[in-house]
Amino acid sequence: MKHITKTDLKIVAKNSGILMIGIGIMCLIPLIVDVIYLELDIVSFVLPAAISIGLGYFFMRYFEDTTKRIRLKHGMMISSFAWFWAGIIGGLVISLSTNIPLIDGIFESVSALTGTGITIIANIEILPHSILFFRALEQWVGGLGVIVIVLRFVSKNSAVSSKLYESEARDDRLKPSTKRTIQEILKIYSILTAIGIILLVIAGMPVFDAFCNTFCLISTGGMAVKNANIGYYQNDMIYLISIIIMILGATSFMAIYSVKKTKGKSLIRDSQFRILLSTIAIVSLMLYFLSNIIPMELVFTITSTITTTGASVTSVETMAGWPSFVIICLMCMMLIGGSNGSTVGAIKLNRTIIFLKGIRRNVREIISPYEKVPPVKLNGNAVKDQAVGQAGNFISLYMIFILITWALFCLFGYDPFKSLFTAMSLQGNNGLELGIITHTISPILKIVSMIDMWTGRLEIYPVLILLRSAFEVFKSIK
């Protein structure tokens, strides 16, 4: 049976064109910083932007007669392609401006967009201000979602907006319509960003650094503007503010949206927020007594890990020397991640809670086969059996991707323990690593790492659907 028709491809191409135009416009925004600092590297931004806008306009015009209703499969294909395209165009910008190989530029761009935050550039402090800002902007846009940001300013079709919104692994609704929901989410995101910038400036951080670092922290991206990351500033107040920003970035927009209406009770009632804070507190206390790590460095790293931010106040070499038990604890939190409906990567708390409660329910059904076992509940609401099964399926698929990446790094001769940590970090869009990822690794591993970051950000299924569709097209051509 043929699942992808020419009409399907036309729908994908037309709507991808809209997003390609938005991506091109995003590449022009750093020109403001370029002019302010008199760097005058205009071509590096204008050329990729022109390519993206030109091709996007062609797709929109050439396929404008498509009238078939957009479905979820179309949304997932469009979303996957949009992230893929944004990574390539962003990589072209970085490569043109810094003269690094194109594959390294794309790696840097994909890492920023997906909120992974692993840099492949040895010395980021020599980069132009416009590129540092561009990386920060990519993180900020990617944290909320390339689709969400572009839809806010470009798309006027509510049906298209709804399917594309769902395709980016989002199902929270702050308002009845998707367009209103996107507006409210962007409003909250912008307010939190503004507060973060102001607080960091008050704490003594330079204005440019405050803008870029807030972008990377609220998006849980972690790709800062200094080689030593946030640790460069040697300021406990900046560390504390950064911890708060990371927690806010990992908190559900739904819970934050209801704060004013419920006078703060929405956060207390939100099981994900309670578990997030409890995990940070309990693990910090446990590792404080079991290690000799400086308390602030420990709390910062634990917060950065579970929120999948990847920001750091310790060097890679120092972290690699921490006790194995500490690293294993970080790996466990790296798997779980923060709240659904936030900017985080990884498996996410809701899915983890549903999965564990599903296991408990199955055990009770086996022990008491004649007793009616109550359904799995989350925040007082019953969860459908289908959702419980989907959580288990996703986690299984997620672990398969990690195992494949781990095996490949080991195949290339890297330390198995560090390789596992790196594989988890890439798939979970975390960004912390123990010294494996540099510009010297094999191009094969760079490509594998980019696929991990891409699939991790979109929660795997949209990418699989895009690849399956591409395979069908290839077969039909052949």
N, C-alpha and C positions, 0 to 999 in steps of 0.2 A: 504494500500500500504506500502510495506517495503522500508524504505528510507535508511537504513544502512545494507550493505551486508558484508559478510566475507572479500571480497576484500577491501572494505572501511576500515575495521579494520586493515587489513594487511598494507595498506598504512600509516595509522595513527601510527601503532606500529613501522614500519621501520623508519619513519622520526622522530618519538619521540625518538627513540634510539640515533640518531645523537645529539639531543638536550640534552639528559640525559648525554651523554659523556661530552658535553660542560659544563653542570652544575657541574659535578664531578670535572672537571679541575678547575673551579672557586673556589671550596672549598679548593683547594691545594695552591692557591696564598697567603693566609694569613700566610702560613708556613714561608715565608720570614720574616715577622714581628715577628713571634714566635721565630725564631732563633736569630734575632737581639736583642730582649729583653730577651733572654735566658729563656723563659717560658717553653719550651720543652713539650708542650701539643700536641704532634704530633698525637696521636690516635684520638683525637676529630675531626681532619680534615681529616685524611687519611681514617678512617673507613667509614664515609658517602660518601666520594669521591669514594672509592672502590665499594661501593654498587651501586652508580649511574653509574659509568663507566662500571662496570661488567654487570648490567642489560641492559644498553644502547647498549653495544657490542653484547649481546645475541639477542636483538631485531633486530639489524641491520643484523646480520648473519642469523638468523632464517627466516626473512621475506625478504631476499635479492632478491628473484625471482619476487617480485611484479613489474609489468610493466604498470599497468593502470595509466593514467595521473592524476596528483593531481589536485583537484578542490578546490574552496574556502571553501566548507564545511569541507574538510579534513584539510585545513590550520587552520580554526577556532578551530577544535577539537584538533589538535596538539598544537596550541598556548595555549589553555586553560589548557591542560594537562601539558605542559611544565612549566607554571607558578605555577600550583598546585604542581608539583613534586619539583620544585625549593624551594618552601616554606617549604615542608616537609623535604627535605635534609638539607636545611639551618637551620631549626628548630632543627634537630638532632645534627648538629654541635654545636649550641648554648647550647642546653640542656646537651650534654656530657661535654662541657667545663665549664659550670657554675653550673651544678647540679640542675637546676630549672626543674620543671615538663615539660614533652615533649610538652604539649599543650601550655604552656607559651613560650617555645622556638620557636614553630611553629608560634605563634602569632607575636613574635618579628621579625622573619624572613619574614613573609608575610607583615608586616608593613613596613619593610625596602625595600623589593623588589618592592612593589607597590608604593613606594614614599609617603606613608601615614605618617610615622614617629612618630606614637604614641608608646611610650615605656611602657612595662608592668613591667619593672624591677625598683625596688624602688631606688636603688643606682647604677647608671651606672659607677660611678667613680672608683669602686672597681673591675670592669671587667678587664680581661687581655687585653693588648694592641692588641693582635691578634684578639680577638673578637670585640673590638671596630673598628678595621680596617675592619674586615669581614662585620660588619653591614654597614659601610660606602661603602664598595665595592658593597654590595648588592643594596644599593641605587643608586650608580653610574651606575651599570649594568641595574637595573630596570628602571631608568630614561630614558635611551635610548631605553630599551626593551631587555628582555632576548633573544628573537628571533633574533633581529638585531645584538646584540653582537656575539652570537654564529654563526650566518650565515656568519659574516665577516671572521671568522677564520676556520670554519669547512666545510660548504656546498659549493659544486662546481656546483650544478645543478641550472641553472638560472630559470627554470620553478618552481622548489620547492621554491627557494628564493623569487620569486615574490608573490606566494600565501601566504607564511608564513609572508612576509612583510605586505601584506594587512590585514592579520588576526589579526595583533597586533594594529589595528585601525590607520594605517598609509596609506596615499594615495599620499603624496607629492613625486615628482620626481625631484631630482636635476640634474640627468643625465638620458639619454635614458634607460639604463639598471638598474635593481634593484641592482645588485652587485656594480656598480659604484656609485649609489646613497647612498648605505650603507657605502661605503668607504669614500665618501665626508662628510656624516653626522658624522661619527666617527672621522674624521679628525677635523671638526669644534668643536665637543664636547671635544676632547682631548686638542685642543689649548685653548679653553675657560677655561678648568679645570686647565691647566698649568698657565695661566694668573692669575686665582683666587688664586692659591697656592702662587705664587710669591708676589702678592699684600698683602695677609694676613700676610705672613712672614715679609714683609717690615713694616707693621703696628704694628708688635710686637707680633704676635701669634706664639707659639712654632711650630716647623716644623711638628711634628706628628699631632698636632691639626689642622694645616693649611691643610694638606692633607685630613684628615677625614672630616673636616667641609666644605671644597670646594666640596668634593664628594657629601655631603648631600645638599649643597646649589644649585649647578649647576643642580643637578638632581631634584630639588624642592622636596626633601625628608624630610629634616628638622630634622633628628635624629642625633643630635650632640653628642659630647663626654663628655659633662659636665651635671650635674644635672640641672644647671641653663641655659642650652642651650647656645646660643650666649651671653646672658646677663651675663654670668660668667666673661667675659673679661673686662667689665666696660670701654669700649674704643669706643668713637664715630666714630673714623676712621674705626675701624673694623666693626661697625654697618653699616656705609655708604658703605663700600666695599661689605659687605654681601647683602645689598639692590640691588646694581648694579648686582651682580652675580645672585640673584634671578630673576631679570627682564630679564637678558640674557637667563636664563634657561626657562623662560616662553615665549620667543620670537621664532617665527617660524624659523626653520633652513633654509627654503627657503629664507626668508628675510635677514638673516645673511649671507648666501652664496652669495647673490647678492650685498653685501655692497661694495666690492672692485670694481666690474664691474660698479656699478652705482654711485660710490663716495658717498655712504651713503644715496642716494635718495631712495633705496629700503625700508629702514626702515620708512622713511617719508611717502612713498606711501602706506605702508602696513596698512590697516584700523585697523587690530587687535592691532598692536603696538601703533598706535595713541590712540585708545580707552583705552588700558592698562595704558599708562602713564597719560592720561586725568583723568581716574577713580581714580588712586592713588592720583593725585594732588587735584581733586575736593573734594573727600571724606575726605582727610587729612585736607584740609582747613575748611570744614564744621564741622567736629568733633572737630577740634581745638577750634573753637568758641563756640561749644555746650558742651564742657566738660573741665575738669581740668587735663587731661592726659598730661604727659610730651611729647612735640612735637616729639622728636626722637623715643620714644617708640611707639607713635601713628603711625608715618610714617612707621616704621619697621613692626609693626603688620599688618597694612593695606596691605603693599607690600607682606608680608608673606601669608596673607589670599588669595588675588586675584591670586597670583602665585601658590597657593596650596602647598606652601613649608612647612608651619607649624613650622618654626623656631621661636624662641621667645627671647625677652630681658626682659620680665616681667614674674613673677611667675604665676602659675595657679590660686593661691588664689587671687592675685591682679587683674588678668583679670576677674575672676568671680565676683569681686566687682565693675566692671565698670558699668556705666548706661545701662539700658536695651536697649535704643535706639542705643547705640554704638554696642552692641552685635548683634542687629538685622541687622545693616548695615554690620557687618562682615559676618553674615550668608548669606546675599544677594550676597556679593562678593564671598563667598565660593561656592555658587551655580554656578556662571558664570565661574570662572577660567580664565586661560590665553589663549594663542594662539593655534590653531590647528597646528600640525606639530612641537610641542615642547615637553617638558618633563612633562607638567602639567596634572592634572586630571580634575575632574568636567565636566560640560556640554561643556565648551569651548566657546570662543568668537565668532568664525565663525558661529557655530551652533545657538548661541543665536541671533546673528544679522539676520541670515536667517529666524529664527522663527518669530522674531518681524516684519521683513519686509513682511513676508507672511501674518501675521495678518493684517498689514496695507493694503496690496493688497486686501485681502478678504473684508475689510470694504469698500474700494473704489469700488469694484465690486458690492457690495450690494447697495451703494448709487447711483452709476451711471451704471445701468445694460446695457445700450445701448452704453456706451463709452468704447473704447478699452483701457484696463488698461495695462500699460507696465509691463513686467516681473520683478521678483525680481532680483536685480543685486548685485554683491559683487565684490569690487575692479574693477568696470567697466565691469564685465563679467556677462552675464545672467545666472541665476541659474534655472535648470530644476524644473518643478513642483514636480517631484518625490523626488528630494533632499529636497524641502521645506517640503513635507509630512513626509519624513524620519526624519527630524529634530524635527518635532512635536511629532512623535511617540517615538523617543528616550527620549525626555524630559518627556513625560508622563510616560514611563516605569521607568525612573530615579527617578521621584517623588514617584512612587509606592513603590520602594525599600526603599526610605527614610521613608515613612509613616509606612511601616511594621516594620522597625527597631525602629522607634520612639515608636510605640505602644508596642513593646516587652520590651524596656527599662522602659517604664511607668508601664507595667505589673509587673516588678520586683521591683517596688517601688521607682524608681528614679524620681527626680524633672522633670516635663514635659518640662520646658524651657531648662534646661541643656541637657535633653535627645534629644530634637530636634537638638540642636547645635551639639551634639555628632554624631547623625545619619547623619547629613549633612557632617560633617568632615570625617567620615568613608567612606561614599559613594563617596565623592569627592576626596579621597586620600589627604586630607588636613593636618590633624595631630594636629591642635589646639584643645584643649578641656578644659572643665571647672571642672575637678576633678572627673569624673565618672570612667574613665578607669584605673583600677589598677589590681594587681594580685589577688585581692579578689573577683572580680565579678564572677558571675556564669559561669561555663563552657559552658552553652548554649549561653550566651551572647558573650563569647569569640569566639565561632564557628560562630555565626551570624555576628559578627564584621569582622571576617576573610573572610566570604563570601562577605560582603559589599566591603571590600578592593579589593578582587579578581575581582569581577564583575565591580567595579568602574574603575579599571586600564585597563581592557580589553573592556570596554564600553558595558558590559552586554551580547550582542548577542552571542559572541563566547562561553561563559559559558553556556548559555541556549541551544545552539546546542550540546555541549558536554553532558549536562545532559539529553537532549532528546535522544541522541544516546545511552547513558548508559541505559536509560529506555527501549529502543527497544531491546537492547541486553539482558537485564534482562527478558523481556517478552518472547523472543525466547527460552531462557534457561528453563524458567518455563514451 
